[in-house]
Amino acid sequence: MTVLILERDERIGDVWRRRPDSMRLFTPRAMNQLPGLIMVGDQKGYPDKHEVADYLEFYAQHNKLHVLLNKNVYSVEYNDQIYSLKTQDGETFQAKCLVNATGANQKVNVLDISRDISAEIQQLTIDQYQNPKQLSSQNIAIIGDGSGGRQVAKELAKTHNVTLFCGSPRPFAPQELFGINTDPRQKSGQKLPL
């Protein structure tokens, strides 16, 4: 089987490179490795955005994956058991099998109410935020408590007055308890000492 990967960015991993400076994965390196290539570093540690981006890029090189860069797919049709993909630069690709690996939440959701907020109040989306130096106010409201919102809130709480708005309360558990990863996907064989 011939595999072709269409990447919308100029470089593999750029979607991670654009994230806020403090962004990290929520799971340790040992749980984020692709087949055949270890993610270098402390296997219990949490990789930052640059490590993830560089790992993905190196993985593609290491495995000699056929990746076409700057290919933003905007249309997919399925006829006669063939997928036809159209890119913004006018190319068409056809395949019998299609894997849509865009990831979750690739499009920022901006609330309509934001248009009614005074232009004097600085507004940034998660795609625009990089670090606290960008912010002109000490009082910060973060709308949304997804992974990005929570990480940014945690970072800003060290130097700013932060209010994190969320849709509904969520239960949170520590990622480690007694030095053991509590993530049920972690298969370390260790049992919690309860």
N, C-alpha and C positions, 0 to 999 in steps of 0.2 A: 504494500500500500504506500502510495506517495502522500506525504503530509506537507501541507503548505500553511504557514501561519501569516495572517495579515495583521500587522501592528499599525495602529493609527499614529503613533508618535514617531519622532525622528530617531529614537534610541530605545531599545528594550529596557523596560524598568522606569521610563520617564514618569509614568503615572504615580510611582512612588516618590520619585525625586521632587515632584511638585508639592508634596504634602508638607504640612508644617514641620519646622526644624526639629521639634521635640518628638515627632511621631515615632512610635514603636509598635511592634506587633504585640498582641495580648497573649500570645503563646510562645513558649521557649523555642529556641533554634531546633532542638531535636524533633519538634512536631511540625516544622515547616520546611523540611527537606524534601526535595523531589527525588524520584528514584535514581540511584546511581551516583549521587553527588552530595556529600556532607556539607552543611552550612558551617563554615569555619567559625570558631569561637566557643565560648562556654556554652555547652549544650543545654544548660539550665537557664541561661541568660536570654534576654529578650532583644532581638535585633532591631536596630534603628532603620529609618527609611532608606539610608544610603546602602546599608548592608543588604537589605531586601532587593533593592534595585540592581545592585552590582551582582548579587547572586543569580538573579533571573537572567541577566545579560550573559554572565559567564556560563550558566547552564546551557543556554542556546548555543554558545560557541563550542563548549565542551562536547556537546552531542551533535554538533554540525546540523542543527535544525535549519530548515529552509524558511527564513523569515523575510518577508517583504515589509520594509518600513514605509511610513507615511501613506498607509492605505486605510483610510477611514471608510468603513463599509456603512452605507446609508440605506441600502435596500437588499432584502432577501426574498426571493420567490421560490416556490417549490412546485414544479410541474413534471409530470412523467418520471417521477422518482429521481429527479435531478434538482439540486439547489443552484440557483443563479444569484450571485452576489454582485452588486454594483458598488463601486467606490466613487468618492467625490471627485477623483481625478479622471473619471470617465471609463475606467477599466471594468471589465466583466470577468468574473471567475465562476467556473462551474465545478460542482462536486457531488458525489453520491452520498457523502456523509458530511455533516456539519456539526462542529462543536462551537457553541457560543460561549466564549470565556471572557466576557467583558467585566465580570466582577459585579458585586452589589454596589448600589449607590454611586454610580459613576456620574450621575447628573445631579447637580446641586438643586435642592428644593428651596426656592426663595418664596417666602410667604407674600401674598398680595398686599398685606398691610404695610410692608416695608416701603411701598411707594408713597404712603401717607406720612412717613417720618421726615422730619425737617432735614434738609440737605446739610445743615450744620452738624448733624450727628453722624459720625463716621460709621459706616456699615461695611463689613467684609464677609464674604462667604469663606467656607473652609478652604476653597481653592485659592483664595487671595491671601489668606493669613499665613505668615511664615514664623513670626516671632513677636514678643511683646514690644519691641522697639517701634513697631508700626503704629501702635495705638496712641491716640492723642488724649485719651481720658483715663482717669484712675478707676472710674465706675464702668464695669463691663457687664453686659447682658449677653448670655449665650443661649440661643434658641436651638434646642435639640440636644438630647443626651445620648446620641449614638457614640460609637467608639471615638470618632474625631472630636466631637463636642466635649466629651468627658476628659480626653487627654489635654485639650486646649484649656479647659476650665482648671484642671489640676496645675498646669504650668502657670497660668495667669494668677491663680490664687496666692502664689508666693509674693507677688508684687502689686496686685490690683485688688479692688473690691469686686468680687465676681458673684453674679446670680446666674444659676443654671436652670433654664426652663425645660421641663420635660412633659411629654404628653400624659403619662401616668407613672406612678411609682413602680420601680423595678426592684426585685430582690437581688442583692449582691452578696457574693461569698468571696472570701479571700482566695487569691490564686495559690497561696501556699499556706499550709497549716502545719506547724511543728517541723518546718523545713521540707515538707513533702508537697508536691504539686497536687492540687485538688481537682484539676480539670479531669472530668471523666474520660476524655479522649486519650489522656496520658496513660500509656501501658508500661509503667515502670515496674510493676510487680509489687510495689510497696503498699502496705496497708496502713491506713491511718490508725494511730494508737489511741483508740477510743475505748 
